[in-house]
Amino acid sequence: MSASLFLGRESEPLWSLLDLSPLQLRTSKELLFILAGNVFGVFCAWYKYGDRISRRFFVTSVTSRKNIEELRTSMSELQLPKEHDFKYK
């Protein structure tokens, strides 16, 4: 059995069943080329800037506790009415 994909019939590969016009074939090749280039660009950017992105968006538990405490103190400083206080909901 060959490495090509078959759809029930062993004499016709899958891509011959699609019967693409030359324009469709060229457009699909260009789309795959653009997609591969974008994936390659994302991998290169992650290799270069991955540490910076991780530090910025993936906060540690110590930092998140600190942010929660800052939020609580700022909420208490606002002196909002009781219906806007998160403790009573």
C-alpha positions in Angstrom: 0.0 0.0 0.0 1.4 3.4 -0.9 1.8 6.4 1.4 -1.0 8.4 -0.4 -4.4 8.8 1.1 -7.2 6.6 -0.4 -10.9 6.9 -0.2 -12.2 3.4 -0.7 -10.6 3.0 -4.2 -7.0 2.0 -4.2 -6.5 3.3 -7.8 -7.4 7.0 -7.1 -5.6 9.1 -4.5 -7.7 11.6 -2.5 -6.3 14.7 -4.3 -7.4 13.4 -7.7 -11.0 13.2 -6.4 -11.0 16.9 -5.5 -10.5 17.9 -9.1 -9.1 21.4 -8.4 -8.8 24.0 -11.2 -5.4 25.5 -11.7 -6.6 28.7 -10.0 -7.8 26.8 -7.0 -4.6 24.8 -6.8 -2.4 27.9 -7.0 -4.5 29.7 -4.4 -4.4 26.8 -2.0 -0.6 26.5 -2.4 -0.2 30.2 -1.7 -2.5 29.9 1.3 -0.4 27.0 2.7 2.8 29.0 2.0 1.5 32.0 3.9 0.3 29.8 6.8 3.6 28.1 7.0 5.4 31.5 7.0 3.2 32.8 9.8 3.8 29.7 11.9 7.5 30.0 11.4 7.3 33.7 12.4 5.4 32.9 15.6 8.0 30.3 16.5 10.9 32.7 15.9 9.1 35.5 17.9 8.4 33.1 20.7 12.1 32.0 20.7 13.2 35.6 21.0 10.5 37.1 23.2 9.0 34.1 25.0 10.6 34.9 28.4 9.3 38.5 28.3 5.8 37.3 27.3 5.8 34.7 30.1 6.8 37.2 32.7 4.2 39.7 31.6 1.1 37.5 31.3 1.8 34.5 33.5 1.9 36.0 36.9 3.1 34.0 39.9 0.9 33.3 42.9 2.9 35.7 45.1 2.2 38.5 42.6 -1.4 37.7 42.3 -1.9 37.7 46.1 -0.2 41.1 46.2 -2.5 42.4 43.5 -5.6 41.1 45.3 -4.5 42.9 48.5 -3.9 46.1 46.6 -7.4 45.8 45.1 -9.0 45.3 48.5 -7.2 48.3 50.0 -8.2 50.5 47.1 -11.8 49.3 47.4 -11.9 50.1 51.1 -10.5 53.6 50.4 -13.3 54.3 47.9 -15.9 54.1 50.7 -18.6 52.8 48.4 -22.2 52.3 49.6 -23.0 48.8 50.9 -24.8 47.7 47.7 -21.5 48.1 45.8 -19.4 46.3 48.3 -18.2 42.9 47.1 -18.2 41.4 50.7 -22.0 41.5 51.0 -22.9 39.7 47.7 
